[in-house]
Amino acid sequence: MSAILLLLATLSLQLLHSFGRQMVLSIRPPRMTLAVQCLLTYGPFLVLGRAWLGMPGFLAASTLLLLPASFAWPAFVAEVLATDVIVSRFGIGPSDIAYTTVATILTALVVYGLSRLTELVAEVHDSRAELARLAIAQERLRFARDLHDLLGYSLSAITLKCELAYRLVPGQPDRAQEELTEILQTARQALTDVRTVARGYRDMSLSVEASTAESMLSMLGVHTTVSLDCGELPTAADTVLATVLREGLTNMLRHSKAENVEITGGRGGRVVHVAIANDGVGRTGRIPSADATGSSGIANLTARVREHGGHLSADIREDGWFVLRADILLPPDGADAPPVQEAKA
């Protein structure tokens, strides 16, 4: 009966050492439980003799699991040699001692390997859960960024056109009706954009955005000049540059009172740039900045442009105009995948 109790106590300690982390049991510091297992391993030899020869392998496994490597392996060798010394006291031959040595080593390594494998499986499971959480957070950020970039422009245009229509109703009802028609079209486009974001994808065209912007700004009485010579662009690059144009105009409509706007774009080798300039800075007394932390739109644009190996800048020209410029680097083969290098402005 005592032998069974000793065996159960030894195996319980081994389970604690091997799977304590999975059972959320603390074994820090491990010296106490390891000392108890050492006593339970070598003490019973005095009574049980050769019947207890299978236990040193478990102690050696616990040593590898609990102690630092610099101490674990010397202790492992010492325990194997101590087992050989004890076995030799029983008067058995060299072949039996060699068999016991190999059995002890194999038992220790198998238990150690299974224990570590269990820990690795748990770590992989935790890593997968963390990756899933990161993927969800990234998708939320993408959705928020796309929603801001798409709707900011449309809602700003709707607001300005509503104000204009309100002023035109008393004296120019026909013109007000035209503005209301434009508002309806813009609202429908905003609804389409929301559905596109909800589906998880959207492609935009720089030329289409420029044409739309020119028409909308002209209706608002803003003189607009468009000069784009970017050639045919990959879909991803076309979309990010169109987004820069849309967000730049959104910020202009919100934060300035521009009367003149210049939209320019060009291509030199693999570098493509788009710039939006306006003369509204001096009229508001506010100087925008590409590094402004308060502007989620600029921050979103900076992140998008950097994903394409590019650079976003916001500066005041010598003539006092504010210029927002984005330079991106096209992939060598014209693919849509963003490159990893950075384009210099």
Secondary structure, DSSP 8 states (H G I E B T S, - for coil): -HHHHHHHHHHHHHHHHHHTTTTT----STHHHHHHHHHHHHTTHHHHGGGGTTSHHHHHHHHHHHS-HHHHHHHHHHHHHHHHHHHHTTT--HHHHHHHHHHHHHHHHHHHHHHHHHHHHHHHHHHHHHHHHHHHHHHHHHHHHHHHHHHHHHHHHHHHHHHHHHHHTTT-HHHHHHHHHHHHHHHHHHHHHHHHHHHT-----HHHHHHHHHHHHHHTT-EEEEEEE--S--HHHHHHHHHHHHHHHHHHHHH---SEEEEEEEEETTEEEEEEEES-HHHHT----TT-TT-HHHHHHHHHHHHTT-EEEEEE-TTS-EEEEEEEE--TT--SS--SS----
